[in-house]
Amino acid sequence: MPTRSPINFRAFLVVAVSIIGASLCIYSFMYNSALGIALGAVYLAGLFALAAVFTVKYIRKTTRLHKALAFILAAAMSLAAFTVGVVTYAGWTDGYKYQGYREVTGRVCYIDYRSGDYKIGLEKLSVDGEGAKGVLQLSVKPDGDVNIAEFVRCGDTLRFSAYITARKLFDNGRVDGTSFRTNIRYSASTTGRDVDIKFGEPNGLESMLSGMREKLVEGMGGEYGNIAYAMITGDKHGLYSGVTDRFSAAGLGHIMAVSGLHVGFIAAIFNLLLKRANRKIRFFVVSAVLILYTVIADFSPSVIRAVIMTEVYMLAQFVSGRRDILSSLCLSFSLILAVRPLYFFELGFQMSFAAIFGIAMFCNSISRTLCKIKIPKTKRTLPKIIGDGIASSVSVQAGIIPIEIYHFKNFQVFSLLVNIIFIPYVSVVFTATVLLLPISFIPGCAQVLMASNYLMVPIDFVSSGIASLSFSTVSVYASGAVFLCYPVMFVMSEFFMMDKFKQSVIIMSVIVYAVFCTLNYSPSKQTPTQKPPADIKNSFGIEYRIDDVRINRSLKTAQITNEANFSVGEESFFICK
């Protein structure tokens, strides 16, 4: 009698696992190109051989069509991912030739206010007269009491000469996923005196986002307005580092990074508003809103993942089909990595999928267990809505903790408790802000956002209090072996079905995982944090003060000082340009 498989066959689970293998081949290519090509060729040949075998079996009617299609898709999408990954990395390394002292021209696409030095993103780059791909992040240091960067806006064109540092996509065994996601390929540092500005106009999207920020700041104040803007768009450039640090220490940093949580709020809001509308109309309106939100969130991987899963969920409702969270998770995972395979190494992408993976693995089981608990002195059990909320928070934390300790070498002690309490509250704040923001654009109605301002106070109060505790975070070292806990989680979940010996399999899996992690434990391998090299100009100890700044945006130019006083040590110099 044939034994029953402990895992139900899911086509996109096969595809997702195959693309993970292709991503690891890309990693090998970045480490050593010859090794990567060899491993990639062998791996892809094996996938295509499996696809051929299952195709033949289907023709002979010894297997089902969906299994043959699964392996064909796995081979085709893995080939696409590997090819795109190799070409992307090769294209990125071509930019290394621009490292050195260069003359650069670029259009301003963002301004980061989070540190003492302004960081300005420049796109449409020209380096020594040659077009260059990617974005350059320019740090502009203040000139005395005035910082020319304060007058820069999106759409302006900057020209300067400085030493350009090309960012390495792969260095010391780590992939710089953040630079890849933001497309920041170069860094430079200069002072406002050395920058020529040609004023320009922002595009439509930049104007809309700028208007949103200004309206939120006007109605909620600088700090809370920028927090609300970060919650809606994921853009944290207007936040001071202290704000993000205390939210992260409290385990609430994710509310300022646009994620599936925000997409879920948006979908829920519009589904509620269109509750009485025809199902087809509701589907297309919500889909259009989610696509627009994806654009506003700058195509964040976590938002794309959430939108794909939401669309699959709505389509299943639309056609009265079966909804399966693991299949939709694997589908979005596969589609994203087939097009942008290096997202596999990006922190936001990993956190987003790990959170939903945790929910898929444990949420239902934990919720069922909690809902059996009887409330003391009553005969009632815990309400399902409360059980689901607690189960979701616990499952999310289980999913993301391995990634947190791998990337940050610590985890937040109070994160679970804070999220159980505040995630429902954050949904209220987010929903209120989204609904009140359009009203605030009506003349004389900007103050309606004060309601969101008051709602923000408890979140800020709690995050500040927790961040002040010395034991709010615990340091933990973890090597890459920590990611092996995800197969263990799968074995522990209800998706792994064994009538007998499941507990034994779980125990053995945990033991093997623990042994492997112990063998890979070597804190001595940690690379100490290196400070960026000091700016060359600072090494001479030169201090200077701008005596006169004249800004006239209507003339499309910035004119900085005709005269400047410099002091070097005890000697002073007067320079006329």
N, C-alpha and C positions, 0 to 999 in steps of 0.2 A: 504494500500500500504506500503510495507516494506521500512523503512528508509535506506538511503545509509550510509555506514560506513565512517567516516571522515578519516580513515587510511586504505590504501591498505595493504592487508595481505602480509607480507614478512616472510618467514620461518625462516631465520637466525636472524631477529629482535626478534622473539619469543625466539629463542635459546639464544641470547645474554642477553636479559632481565632475562631469567631464571638463567643463570650462574651468573649474578650480585647478584641475590638472594642467590645462593649457596655460593658466596664469603662473603656475609654478615653473613651467618651461620658459615663460617670458622672464621670470626672475633669474633663472639660470643663464639666459642670454645676456641679461644686464651684468651678471657676474663675470661671465666668460662667453663671448659670442660664439665661438666654435662649439663649446659644450652645449650651449642653449640650442643651437641649430640641430645638433646631433640628437639631443633628447627630444626636441620638438618633432623632428622627422620620425623617430621611432614611435613616439606617443601617438601622433596623428595617423601613422600607418596602422597601428593597432586598432584605433577607433574605426577607421575605414574598413578594416578587415572584419570587425564585429558587425558593422553596418551591412557589409556584403553577406555575412553568414545569416543574419536575421532576415535579410531580404529574400535570400534563397529559401529559408525555412517558411517564410510567409507564402512564397510562390508554391511551395510544396504543401501548404496548408497544415504545417505543424506548429505554427505560432500565429498570434493575432497581429492584425495590422498595426495597432498602436505601439506594439513593442518594436516592430521593424522601423516605424517612423521615429520612435524615440532615439534609436541608435543612429539613424541617418541624420536627424537634427543635431545630435550630440557631436558627430564627426564634422558636419558642415559648420556649426557655430563655433566649435573649438578651433577649426582651421581659420575662420574669420577672426576670432579673438587673438590667436597667436600671430597672424599676419599683421593685424592692426597694431598690436603691442610692439612688435619688432620695428615696424616702420615708424611708429611714434617715438620710440626711444632713439632710433637713428636720427630722426629729424630734430629731436631735442639736443643731441650732442653736437649737431652742426652749429648751434649757437655758441658753443664754447670759443669759437674763433674770434668773437667780439670782445673777449676779455682783454682789458688793458685801458689805457687812457684814450678816450674817444670823445668825439663830438656827437651829441644825441639830440634828435628832435622827436617829439611824440605828443599825442593828444591825451589830455587828462581824462581818465575814466573813473577814478575814485580818489577820495581824500580821506586818510586815516588820521583821526584826531587823538588816538588812544595814548600816545606818549608825548613827552616833551618836544620831541622833534616830529614835525609833520611828515607823514609818509604819503607820497602821491603816486598813484598808479598811472603809467603812461602806456597807451596802445598805439597802433599804427606807427611803429618805430622806424626811424631812419638813423642808422649808425654810420658815421663818416660818409653820408650820402647814399648808403646802401640799405634797402628795405630789410627789416629783420622781423621775424615772427615772435609772437608772445608779448608779454607785459613786462615793463621795467618798473621796479619799486624804488622811487627816489626819496631819500631822507633829506629834508631841508631843515637846516639848523637856523635858529633865530639870529637876526642881526641886531644885537642889543635889545632895545625895547620893542622893535618891530620885526614881524616875521612876514616876509613877502608871500609865504604860502597861505596866509590868511585871506589874501585877495584872489587866490586861484579858485576857479570853478570848473566843473565838468564841461568839456567842450573847448577849453582853452588849449593853446599849443605852447609847449615849453621847449626852449633850446638852451643847452648848456654843454660844458666840457667837464668831464670828471672821469675818475677811474671806475670802469665797469667790472663788476664781478658776476660771472656766469654761474647760476645756481646748478648744482649737480643733481640730476634726478635720482641717481643711485650712488650712495657713498657709505662706506663702512658697513655694507650689508643691509642698509636701510634704504627704502624707496621714499622719496620726499613726495608723499601723496598730496599734501596741501598745496605745494607749488604746482603740481600737475593740475589739480582741480581749478586753481585760480589762474593758471597759465602764466604765473610769474616766473620768468626765466632769468632775469637779471636784477641786480641791485646796484645802487650807486648812492653816494652821499655828497652833498654840497651845501653851500649857503645861499640865501636868497639873493645876495649880491651878484652871484655868478649865473643867475638864471634870467634869460630873456623871455618875456611873456607876450604872446599874441592872443588877445581875448577872442573867444569864440562863443558859440551857442550850444547848449546841451541838446541832445536828441529828445524825441518825444518821451521815451521811457525814463530817461534821466530827469526830465522836467517833472514828470508825474511823481517819481520817487522823492525828488527834492521838495515838491509841494506837500507830500505826505509828511515828511520829516518836519518841515516848518510848521505845519498845522498841529502836529502832535506836541512839538516843543512849545508852541504858543499856548496850547490848551492845558498841558500837563507839567510845564516846566522843563528845564534842560535835562536833568538826570532821568526822571521818569518818562519824559517824552522820548528820549533816545532808547530807553529800555523797551518801551512799547513798540518803537520802530523796529528794533532788533527782533522782538517777538514776532512781528508780522512778516518782515522781509528776510530775517537772518543776517542783515548787515549790521555788524557790531563796530563799524569804524568810528561811530560817534560816541562810543562808551569809553570812560576812563578805565584803565587796567584794574583799579581797585574794585570796581563794580563787578566785572567778570570774575575776578578772583574770589570775592566773597560768595557769589552765587554758585561758583563751582565747588567751593569748600562745603557749602550746605547741600550739595547734591542736586541743585536746581539749575545748573549751567545749561542743561538741554533745552530749557524753555526759551532761551535766546538764540538757539540754533534751529532754524526751520526744519521740521521733521514730519514724520507721519502723524504725530500728535496734532500739529497745526492743520495738516491736510484733512484729518478726520474732523476737526472742528469746523473747517470751511464747508466740507461736504454735509455735515450734520445741520449746519445753519441753513444752507440753501434747500436741503431736503425738507426741513421744517417749514421754511417760508413757502415752498411749492407743494406742500402736503396735499392740497386739493386739486393740483394740476394733473393733467393726463400723464401717465407713466412715461410715455415717449418724450413728451415735452420736458419733464423733470430730468430724464436721463441726459438729453442733449444740453440743457441749460447748465446742469451741474458739471458735465464734462467740459463745456466751454469755460466755465469759471475756474475749474482746476487747471486747465491748460494755461489760462491767463496767470494764475497764481504761480505756476511753474516758471513762467517768464519773469515775473516779479522777483521770485526767489533765485534768479540767475541759474536756473537749471541745476539746482543742488541735487546730488545723487539721492539723498534721502527723500527729497520731495518727488523725484521721478519714480522712485520705488513705491512710495505711498500712492501716487496717482495711478500707476499701473495696477496695483492691487485693488484700489478703489474701483477702477474701471472694470476689472475682472469681476469683482463682487456685484457691481450694478448690472453688468451683462448677464451674470448668472440669475439675478433676480428678474431681469427683463425677459429671459427665455425660460424661466422657471427651472433652471438647471441646478446641479449640485454644487455647493460652495465648499471649497477645500482650501484652508489657509496655507497649508504646506505647498500645495501645487501652485497657488497664485504667488507665493513668496519665491519659489524656484523659477517661475516664469519671469517675474520682474528682474530677478538676479541674473538670469541668462540673457535677457534682452539687453540689459545695461552693459554687461561685460562683453558681449559680442561686439558692441560698438566702441566702448571705452574700457578696455580690459585693465588698464592701469588703475582704475578706480578700486580694484580689488585691494590695493595697498593703502587706500586713503582712509583716514580715521573716521570721518563722518559716515562714509559708506559702510564700514565695518560695524560701527555702533548702531546704525539704523537697522541693518539686517540682523544683527545679533539680538537686538531688542525684540523684533518680531519673531525670530527663531525661538527665543525664550517663551514668548506667549504661546506659540504653536505647540511647544513641547509640554508645557506644564500648566497653562492657565485653566483649562477645563478640569483637570484632575484636582488642582488646589481648590478651585471654586466649589466643586462637588463636595469635597471634604469639609470645607468651611460651612457650607449651607446645611450640613448635618449637625452642626454644633447648636445646642440648645442655649438660649439666653437664660442666665440665672434667674430663679424665682418666677419663671414663666414656662409655658409649654411650647412657646414659639421657637422656631429655629432662626438662625441669622438670615436676614433678607437677602435675596439673590443679588440685588444691585450692589449691596455692600460686599458680599462675597466675591463678586466679579471684580469690583474695584481693587480689593486687597490682592486677589489672585493675579491681576494684571500687573500691579506694581512689583510683587514678589517675582513674577516670571521675567519681567523686564530686567530687574536687577540681576537675576541669575544669568541672563543672556549677556549682559554687558560687562559684568565684573572682570572676566578674563581679559577683555580688551583694555579695560581701564588700567589694570595692574601691569599689563605688558607695555603700554605706551607711556603711562604716567608714573609707574612704580608705586602707586598708592591707590587707595579707595576711600570713599567718604563713609564714615561710620554711621552717620545719621541719614544717609541717602534714602534707605528703604522707608523709614518712618516718615520722613519729610514728604516723600513722594506719595505715600498712601494718603496723607492728609491734604497735600496741596495740589495734586494733579486735578482733582475736581474743582478746586478753587481757581486754579490757573485757567481752566476752561471757561469759567465765568468771566474772569478778567479779559481773556482773549476775545470772547464772544461780544462782550460789552464794547470793547475798543473797536472791533471790526464794524459793529453796527452803528456806533456813534461817530466814527470818523467821517463817513459821507455827510452826516448831518452837520458836522462842524464847518463844512465848506459853505454852508448857507450864511450869508452876511449876518453878523451879530450873534451867531450860534457857536462860536469857537469854545465857549465856556462849558458846553455840554461834556467835553472831555474831562472836566474836573471830576466827574463820577469815576472814570477810570483811574484818575490820579489817586483818589482816596482808596480805591480797591487795591492799588499797587502797594500801599503802605504796609499792610501785614506781611507781604512777601519780602519786602526790603527789610523789615524789622526782624523777621525770623532768620533770614539769610545772614544778616549782620551779627546777630546773637550767636548763631552756630559757628560762623567763621572765626569769631573771637575765642572760641574754645581751643585750647592747645591740642586736644585729643580728637578733633573733628576729622582728621585724616590719619590713616595708618600707612606707613611705608612698607611695600612688599616688592621683592624682586621676582621677576618671572622671565624666563627665556621664551623662545618661540614655541616650546613644547606645550605651553599653556593652551594653545589652540586645539590640542587633542582632546580637550574636555568636551568639545561640541559633539564628536561621535559618541562619547560617553553619555551626554545628555540625551541624544537620540535613543540610545539603548534603554535609558531610564524612562522614556516617554511612552505614551499609549500608542504611538505609531509603530513601536517594536512589540510585536505580539507573539508571546510564547505561552502556551498552556502550562508548560513545565519548565523548570530550571531558569526562569527569567531572573530570579533573585541571584542565583549563582553566577549567571552571565554578567549581571550588574556588578557584583562584588569583584569578579575577576577583571572586569574592564577598569574599575576604579583602582585596583591594585596595580595593574599594568601602567595606567596613566600616572599614578603616584611614583612608581619606580622610574619611569621615563623622565618625569619632571625632576626627580632627585638627581639622576645622572647628568641632567643638563643644567643643574643649579651651579652657577659660578659667578657670584657677585663681582669677582675681580675683573670680569670681562666688561663691566659697565664703562662706558666712555664718559669721562668727566665732561661736564658742560664747559665748552670753550667760549670765551667772550670774543665777540667780533673784533678784528684788529682796529685800533684807534685810527681815526681819520688822520691822514698825513699832515694836514694843515694844523691840527691841534698840537702835534708834537713840537712845534716851534713856540708854543706858548703865546701865540698872538691873540690879543683881544682887540675888538674894534667896535665902534658905535656908529650907527647910521644917523647922521644929523638931519637928513631931510628925505622924505619919501613922498613922491607925488604920483598918485594913482588916478588915471582917467580912463575908465572902461569904454567910454564913448569914443575915445580916440583909438581904441583897439591896441593900446600899448601900455607898458608899465615902465615908468622912468624912475630909476633908483639913484638918488644922490648924485649931485655934481661935485660935492665935496665930502670928504670923510676924514675923521680923526682916528689914527691908529696909535696904540701904545704897545711897546715891546719892552718888557721889564720896566726900567725907570725912565726910558727914553720915549719921547712922543714924536710923531711924524704927522705932517699935514700934507695931504695929497690932493691935487686938483686933477680931475679927469680931463 
